[in-house]
């Protein structure tokens, strides 16, 4: 029985996902329980299993496409089963959804050689289906030149595909790289067959030295520009990070405040309870900051238009570094949990993060974020706010530092805290008071017992 495969909703906060990898291709047999495709959402990659056995008859969303939850991505059916009903369900116009094309831009060389084959632009409103128009725009095709074969001369998907195929430039990968290097327009090379590197060199009329130098390039260099630079496509996680960090900088007018704190008592407290519960400095900071946030509601809010949304709870995001980027699991209701419970929960979240087992709900709903670079020897930095939060706390290394106390020079383990705050919600004095309260708890951790 045919079935429509949709983008799964993997968590309450998930709205869309990106197809990262298809493990099956169109026409391949699929067994129930096999991994069908990988979907990336909010820096996470999840495997999606086939719920039915059959043949993968149609793929609607190609690798790299972003699809809204519950929108169709494929059809699984019997080999000879009629799937026209599902296709109509997917697209009311009757045109199947088209995956991303990777063809080269359309060439005009046929128009240059045979005047009688040059299409003539039509006057008036052009009738074209939405999917046909989308494909045409993706491939730089002037759809006014295409003759439609649909009802009443409407241009449909097949018309655009045929036009692209008939005007496609056939060119080797090395020839394409050379053309970019020599600024050669491949459309202007008059050749019936595939354009090779020799054709590009001849057209460019490069001198003998240049030809000898460039003609040594072979297909082993494809993927790297001739000047030795290397192009690496961003991973899905990196793309999400780049997008969100850029949005954060554009959204929030920020100021970073730094304060030095003495960690002597915090270290003593940590060692004193290690027989009962082994905690890290990060665990202690989660607890301390959660308590202090309840006293400074503006630091724990978000902004909507001209209103502040104050939270009567604390969901603590804690940045975890992975090889491919940064991920922020969230400890929910951290203000209501004891130190031991917080420590256990965060360690489990960090483990899941490093094993790529976090779910969307493990990462959503944070009201404040802590990011710790102390283990990398950083003394101070300006962390970027994790939207829609209004502040983020950066934790730096603990350094044995000489200080003057009662007229004497003594050595103390000092640590810098770096608070980046959205100035729309948090003024300098308010930020300073917030940091000073955290400092008080760090230097007198017994206050946690009150």
Secondary structure, 3 states (H helix, E strand, C coil): CCEEEECCCCCCCCCEEEEEEECCCCCCEECCCCEEEEEEECCEEEEEECCCCEEEEEECCCCCCEEECCCEEEEEECCCCCCHHHHHHHCCCCCCCCCCCCCCCCCCHHHHHCHHHCCCCCCCCCCECHHHHHHHHHCCCCHHHCCCCCHHHCECHHHHHHHHHHCCCCECHHHHHHHHHHCCCHHHCCCCCCECHHHHHHHHCCCHHHHHHHCCCCHHHCCECCCCCECCCCCHHHHHHHHHHHHHHHHCCEEEEEEEEECHHHHHHHHHCCCCCCCCHHHHHHHHHHHHHCCCHHHHCEEECCEEECCCCCCEEEEEEECCEEEEEEECCHHHCCHHHHHHHHHHHHHHHHCCCCCHHHCCCCCEEEEECHHHCCCCCCCCCCCCECEEEEEEEEEEEEEEECCEEEEEEEEEEEEEEECCCCCHHHHHHHHHHHHHHHHCHHHHHC
